[in-house]
């Protein structure tokens, strides 16, 4: 099985995830590795706010052609383009 070629979003933290996802797809990446800053994924909020992680996972990635994938279905591994 081939490994997906992903873009780490840290270099793009100034762009909202909703804008970055379709841009990365157009650039030919298979998926995203989400940074833990910007609006991509905030660990402090995930710890402090019980529903934050689920809300981030429930973002409409499909409109950007993405499927969320990762170990145990977690958001933090990568979002894979469909």
C-alpha positions as CSV (number, residue, x, y, z in Angstrom):
1,X,0.0,0.0,0.0
2,X,1.4,3.4,-1.0
3,X,1.8,6.0,1.6
4,X,-0.1,9.2,1.1
5,X,1.9,12.3,0.4
6,X,0.7,14.9,2.9
7,X,1.3,18.6,3.5
8,X,2.0,19.7,7.1
9,X,-0.2,22.7,7.7
10,X,2.2,24.5,10.0
11,X,3.7,26.5,7.2
12,X,0.2,27.6,6.2
13,X,-1.2,28.4,9.7
14,X,-2.1,31.9,8.5
15,X,-4.8,30.4,6.2
16,X,-8.0,29.0,7.7
17,X,-8.2,25.2,7.3
18,X,-11.3,25.6,5.1
19,X,-9.2,27.6,2.5
20,X,-6.0,25.5,2.8
21,X,-7.7,22.1,2.2
22,X,-8.9,22.7,-1.3
23,X,-5.6,24.5,-2.1
24,X,-3.5,21.5,-1.0
25,X,-5.8,19.2,-3.1
26,X,-5.2,21.4,-6.2
27,X,-1.4,21.3,-5.5
28,X,-1.6,17.5,-5.7
29,X,-1.3,16.4,-2.1
30,X,-3.1,13.3,-0.9
31,X,-3.9,14.8,2.5
32,X,-3.0,17.1,5.4
33,X,-1.1,16.7,8.6
34,X,-2.8,19.2,10.9
35,X,-0.7,21.7,12.8
36,X,-1.6,22.3,16.5
37,X,-1.9,26.1,16.1
38,X,-3.8,28.5,14.0
39,X,-7.4,27.3,13.5
40,X,-6.2,23.9,12.3
41,X,-6.2,22.1,15.7
42,X,-5.8,23.7,19.1
43,X,-4.7,21.2,21.7
44,X,-5.4,23.5,24.7
45,X,-9.0,23.9,23.5
46,X,-9.3,20.1,22.9
47,X,-8.3,19.6,26.6
48,X,-10.3,22.5,28.1
49,X,-13.5,22.3,25.9
50,X,-15.2,18.9,25.9
51,X,-16.8,19.2,22.5
52,X,-14.0,21.0,20.6
53,X,-12.2,18.0,19.2
54,X,-15.5,16.5,17.9
55,X,-16.5,19.8,16.4
56,X,-13.2,20.0,14.5
57,X,-13.6,16.5,13.4
58,X,-17.1,17.3,12.2
59,X,-16.0,20.2,10.0
60,X,-17.2,19.8,6.4
61,X,-14.0,18.3,4.9
62,X,-16.0,16.6,2.2
63,X,-16.7,19.9,0.4
64,X,-13.0,20.2,-0.1
65,X,-12.7,16.6,-1.3
66,X,-11.4,15.3,2.0
67,X,-12.0,12.3,4.2
68,X,-10.7,12.4,7.8
69,X,-8.5,9.4,8.5
70,X,-6.1,8.4,11.2
71,X,-5.3,5.9,13.9
72,X,-8.6,5.0,15.5
73,X,-10.4,7.6,13.3
74,X,-8.7,10.4,15.1
75,X,-8.5,13.9,13.6
76,X,-4.8,14.4,14.5
77,X,-3.2,12.0,12.1
78,X,-4.2,13.3,8.6
79,X,-7.1,14.3,6.5
80,X,-6.9,12.3,3.3
81,X,-8.2,13.5,0.0
82,X,-11.0,11.4,-1.5
